[in-house]
Amino acid sequence: MKILILGGTEEARLLAAHLVKMGHEVTTSLAGRTSDPLLPVGSTRVGGFGGGDGLGNYVLQEHFDRMIDATHPYAAEIKKHAVRAAELAGLRLVRLTRPAWNEPQYAFWKHVANSEEAAAALPRGARALLTVGHADLETYLARTDCSFVVRSIEPPSRNLPVNATALVSRPPYFFNGEFTLLQEQGITHLICKNSGGAQTEAKLQAALRLRLPVFMIARPQLPPAHEVPTVGQAIAALKLG
């Protein structure tokens, strides 16, 4: 079968590898926001589609038999477009979404709805590790009474002000490294999204050991789709037999 994966995640790469091994023709679509992405097996397509209708037309024109959304849990726009595209193309959409992290006992998590709420909740003089990407960076940098370490896969598109330091790196991360980073940088707060998965969970373990507050930004609300938490369940849900 001809299968389109909306990808960019570790789960999408694993899914593509399994499906190609099973003999299917797989194309993975990447948003193109990372200059040196980790590429999956099979074919790849980079760039947008022009909204849900554009994606739906692409699916119809290329005669895909199945479509699966394996994008990042916070990629709300493309997830909404995928729902619209599936409706237009008459395909059942399978959404592969890794489970969110669970708050450990005795952790200092503050659950917030968005970056604005997280930035506003920081106390004066805080030094925060930001692991939220670039989209809402200005919201945090406006807090000139706080300082930030901005960690991301891609460098920020602008020069950071004196109250912020860029740290460019790619997961996976491990406990010892995260523990050392938090200590050496004098981090007092961690701000992150509840992305789930093992590759970036070590920062939460390190914050827990150091008794640091974690501002956890909630996942976006999405239109309904057939959602599964694992690659194996995604393959089963595609009903390829």
MIVO-401154 format. One record per residue (C-alpha): residue number from 1; x, y, z. Coordinates in nm, 2 decimals, always signed. Example, Ala and Ser with C-alpha at 12.3 -4.5 7.8 and 13.67 -1.06 7.14 Angstrom:
BEGIN
{1,{+1.23,-0.45,+0.78}}
{2,{+1.37,-0.11,+0.71}}
***
This chain:
BEGIN
{1,{+0.00,+0.00,+0.00}}
{2,{+0.10,+0.36,-0.05}}
{3,{+0.12,+0.54,+0.29}}
{4,{+0.17,+0.90,+0.39}}
{5,{+0.33,+0.97,+0.73}}
{6,{+0.32,+1.32,+0.87}}
{7,{+0.65,+1.30,+1.05}}
{8,{+0.94,+1.46,+1.22}}
{9,{+0.94,+1.25,+1.54}}
{10,{+1.12,+0.95,+1.65}}
{11,{+0.80,+0.75,+1.64}}
{12,{+0.75,+0.86,+1.28}}
{13,{+1.09,+0.73,+1.18}}
{14,{+1.03,+0.40,+1.36}}
{15,{+0.69,+0.36,+1.19}}
{16,{+0.84,+0.43,+0.85}}
{17,{+1.11,+0.17,+0.90}}
{18,{+0.86,-0.09,+1.00}}
{19,{+0.62,-0.02,+0.71}}
{20,{+0.90,-0.02,+0.45}}
{21,{+1.02,-0.35,+0.59}}
{22,{+0.67,-0.48,+0.55}}
{23,{+0.69,-0.39,+0.18}}
{24,{+0.48,-0.08,+0.17}}
{25,{+0.55,+0.24,-0.03}}
{26,{+0.61,+0.50,+0.24}}
{27,{+0.64,+0.88,+0.21}}
{28,{+0.72,+1.09,+0.52}}
{29,{+0.63,+1.46,+0.51}}
{30,{+0.86,+1.69,+0.71}}
{31,{+0.77,+2.05,+0.79}}
{32,{+1.12,+2.17,+0.70}}
{33,{+1.18,+2.37,+1.02}}
{34,{+1.50,+2.18,+1.11}}
{35,{+1.80,+2.24,+0.88}}
{36,{+1.95,+1.90,+0.93}}
{37,{+1.67,+1.66,+1.02}}
{38,{+1.71,+1.30,+1.09}}
{39,{+1.56,+1.13,+0.78}}
{40,{+1.34,+0.82,+0.78}}
{41,{+1.37,+0.53,+0.54}}
{42,{+1.15,+0.55,+0.24}}
{43,{+1.07,+0.87,+0.05}}
{44,{+1.05,+1.22,+0.20}}
{45,{+0.87,+1.54,+0.12}}
{46,{+0.97,+1.87,+0.28}}
{47,{+0.75,+2.18,+0.32}}
{48,{+0.39,+2.28,+0.38}}
{49,{+0.07,+2.19,+0.18}}
{50,{-0.13,+2.50,+0.19}}
{51,{-0.36,+2.40,+0.47}}
{52,{-0.60,+2.11,+0.52}}
{53,{-0.75,+2.14,+0.17}}
{54,{-0.40,+2.14,+0.02}}
{55,{-0.30,+1.84,+0.21}}
{56,{-0.62,+1.66,+0.11}}
{57,{-0.57,+1.74,-0.25}}
{58,{-0.21,+1.61,-0.23}}
{59,{-0.33,+1.28,-0.08}}
{60,{-0.59,+1.24,-0.36}}
{61,{-0.35,+1.34,-0.64}}
{62,{-0.08,+1.10,-0.52}}
{63,{-0.33,+0.82,-0.46}}
{64,{-0.23,+0.74,-0.10}}
{65,{-0.42,+0.45,+0.06}}
{66,{-0.34,+0.54,+0.42}}
{67,{-0.24,+0.85,+0.61}}
{68,{-0.10,+0.87,+0.96}}
{69,{-0.03,+1.18,+1.17}}
{70,{+0.29,+1.11,+1.37}}
{71,{+0.39,+1.47,+1.42}}
{72,{+0.50,+1.63,+1.75}}
{73,{+0.22,+1.64,+2.02}}
{74,{+0.23,+2.02,+2.01}}
{75,{+0.22,+2.05,+1.63}}
{76,{-0.14,+2.17,+1.65}}
{77,{-0.18,+2.33,+1.31}}
{78,{-0.07,+2.03,+1.10}}
{79,{-0.28,+1.80,+1.32}}
{80,{-0.59,+2.01,+1.25}}
{81,{-0.50,+2.01,+0.88}}
{82,{-0.46,+1.63,+0.88}}
{83,{-0.82,+1.59,+1.01}}
{84,{-0.95,+1.82,+0.74}}
{85,{-0.74,+1.64,+0.47}}
{86,{-0.87,+1.30,+0.58}}
{87,{-1.23,+1.42,+0.55}}
{88,{-1.16,+1.55,+0.21}}
{89,{-0.98,+1.24,+0.08}}
{90,{-1.22,+1.00,+0.25}}
{91,{-0.95,+0.83,+0.45}}
{92,{-0.95,+0.73,+0.81}}
{93,{-0.69,+0.93,+1.00}}
{94,{-0.47,+0.75,+1.25}}
{95,{-0.29,+0.98,+1.49}}
{96,{+0.02,+0.83,+1.66}}
{97,{+0.08,+1.04,+1.98}}
{98,{+0.32,+0.94,+2.25}}
{99,{+0.17,+0.94,+2.60}}
{100,{+0.23,+1.25,+2.81}}
{101,{+0.45,+1.24,+3.12}}
{102,{+0.30,+1.17,+3.45}}
{103,{+0.38,+1.40,+3.74}}
{104,{+0.60,+1.21,+3.99}}
{105,{+0.51,+1.21,+4.36}}
{106,{+0.67,+1.50,+4.54}}
{107,{+0.75,+1.68,+4.22}}
{108,{+0.70,+2.06,+4.20}}
{109,{+0.50,+2.09,+3.88}}
{110,{+0.29,+2.39,+3.80}}
{111,{+0.05,+2.32,+3.52}}
{112,{-0.01,+2.61,+3.29}}
{113,{-0.21,+2.66,+2.98}}
{114,{+0.04,+2.84,+2.76}}
{115,{+0.37,+3.03,+2.75}}
{116,{+0.20,+3.36,+2.86}}
{117,{+0.09,+3.19,+3.18}}
{118,{+0.43,+3.03,+3.24}}
{119,{+0.62,+3.36,+3.18}}
{120,{+0.38,+3.55,+3.41}}
{121,{+0.42,+3.30,+3.69}}
{122,{+0.80,+3.32,+3.71}}
{123,{+0.92,+3.50,+4.02}}
{124,{+1.15,+3.80,+3.99}}
{125,{+1.51,+3.69,+3.97}}
{126,{+1.44,+3.34,+3.84}}
{127,{+1.68,+3.17,+3.60}}
{128,{+1.48,+2.93,+3.38}}
{129,{+1.58,+2.66,+3.14}}
{130,{+1.35,+2.69,+2.84}}
{131,{+1.29,+2.38,+2.63}}
{132,{+0.98,+2.50,+2.44}}
{133,{+1.12,+2.59,+2.10}}
{134,{+1.12,+2.93,+1.94}}
{135,{+0.75,+3.01,+1.88}}
{136,{+0.69,+3.20,+2.21}}
{137,{+1.05,+3.31,+2.29}}
{138,{+0.96,+3.68,+2.30}}
{139,{+0.70,+3.61,+2.57}}
{140,{+0.97,+3.49,+2.80}}
{141,{+1.24,+3.74,+2.70}}
{142,{+1.00,+4.03,+2.79}}
{143,{+1.06,+3.92,+3.15}}
{144,{+1.38,+4.14,+3.18}}
{145,{+1.38,+4.07,+3.56}}
{146,{+1.46,+3.71,+3.49}}
{147,{+1.73,+3.52,+3.30}}
{148,{+1.70,+3.23,+3.06}}
{149,{+1.90,+2.94,+2.91}}
{150,{+1.72,+2.87,+2.57}}
{151,{+1.79,+2.52,+2.46}}
{152,{+1.68,+2.41,+2.11}}
{153,{+1.78,+2.20,+1.81}}
{154,{+1.81,+2.51,+1.59}}
{155,{+1.98,+2.83,+1.70}}
{156,{+1.74,+3.13,+1.77}}
{157,{+1.66,+3.34,+1.46}}
{158,{+1.76,+3.66,+1.64}}
{159,{+2.04,+3.77,+1.87}}
{160,{+1.94,+3.71,+2.23}}
{161,{+1.94,+3.99,+2.48}}
{162,{+2.18,+4.00,+2.78}}
{163,{+1.93,+3.81,+3.00}}
{164,{+1.93,+3.50,+2.78}}
{165,{+2.19,+3.24,+2.66}}
{166,{+2.14,+3.00,+2.36}}
{167,{+2.22,+2.63,+2.40}}
{168,{+2.20,+2.44,+2.07}}
{169,{+2.18,+2.06,+2.11}}
{170,{+1.98,+1.76,+2.00}}
{171,{+1.82,+1.49,+2.22}}
{172,{+1.85,+1.23,+2.35}}
{173,{+1.95,+1.36,+2.69}}
{174,{+2.05,+1.17,+3.00}}
{175,{+2.02,+1.22,+3.37}}
{176,{+2.39,+1.30,+3.45}}
{177,{+2.42,+1.56,+3.18}}
{178,{+2.09,+1.72,+3.27}}
{179,{+2.17,+1.73,+3.64}}
{180,{+2.51,+1.89,+3.57}}
{181,{+2.35,+2.15,+3.33}}
{182,{+2.09,+2.26,+3.59}}
{183,{+2.36,+2.29,+3.86}}
{184,{+2.63,+2.47,+3.65}}
{185,{+2.38,+2.71,+3.50}}
{186,{+2.22,+2.80,+3.83}}
{187,{+1.88,+2.70,+3.70}}
{188,{+1.59,+2.78,+3.94}}
{189,{+1.30,+2.68,+3.72}}
{190,{+1.24,+2.45,+3.42}}
{191,{+0.98,+2.54,+3.16}}
{192,{+0.88,+2.27,+2.91}}
{193,{+0.59,+2.12,+2.72}}
{194,{+0.45,+1.78,+2.81}}
{195,{+0.59,+1.62,+2.50}}
{196,{+0.63,+1.27,+2.66}}
{197,{+0.88,+1.02,+2.55}}
{198,{+1.22,+0.89,+2.69}}
{199,{+1.45,+1.12,+2.48}}
{200,{+1.39,+1.43,+2.69}}
{201,{+1.25,+1.30,+3.01}}
{202,{+1.58,+1.32,+3.20}}
{203,{+1.55,+1.69,+3.26}}
{204,{+1.24,+1.62,+3.47}}
{205,{+1.43,+1.36,+3.67}}
{206,{+1.71,+1.60,+3.73}}
{207,{+1.47,+1.88,+3.83}}
{208,{+1.30,+1.64,+4.07}}
{209,{+1.64,+1.55,+4.23}}
{210,{+1.72,+1.92,+4.27}}
{211,{+1.37,+2.00,+4.40}}
{212,{+1.33,+2.26,+4.12}}
{213,{+0.98,+2.39,+4.01}}
{214,{+0.87,+2.27,+3.67}}
{215,{+0.62,+2.48,+3.47}}
{216,{+0.45,+2.23,+3.25}}
{217,{+0.26,+2.37,+2.95}}
{218,{-0.05,+2.17,+2.86}}
{219,{-0.10,+1.99,+2.53}}
{220,{-0.32,+2.17,+2.27}}
{221,{-0.69,+2.07,+2.22}}
{222,{-0.73,+1.89,+1.89}}
{223,{-1.02,+1.77,+1.68}}
{224,{-1.10,+1.40,+1.72}}
{225,{-0.91,+1.13,+1.54}}
{226,{-0.83,+0.76,+1.59}}
{227,{-0.54,+0.81,+1.84}}
{228,{-0.29,+0.54,+1.94}}
{229,{+0.01,+0.56,+2.17}}
{230,{+0.26,+0.32,+2.01}}
{231,{+0.40,+0.23,+1.67}}
{232,{+0.27,-0.13,+1.69}}
{233,{-0.09,+0.00,+1.76}}
{234,{-0.05,+0.25,+1.48}}
{235,{+0.03,-0.03,+1.23}}
{236,{-0.26,-0.23,+1.35}}
{237,{-0.50,+0.07,+1.32}}
{238,{-0.39,+0.12,+0.96}}
{239,{-0.56,-0.22,+0.88}}
{240,{-0.31,-0.31,+0.61}}
{241,{-0.41,-0.67,+0.59}}
***
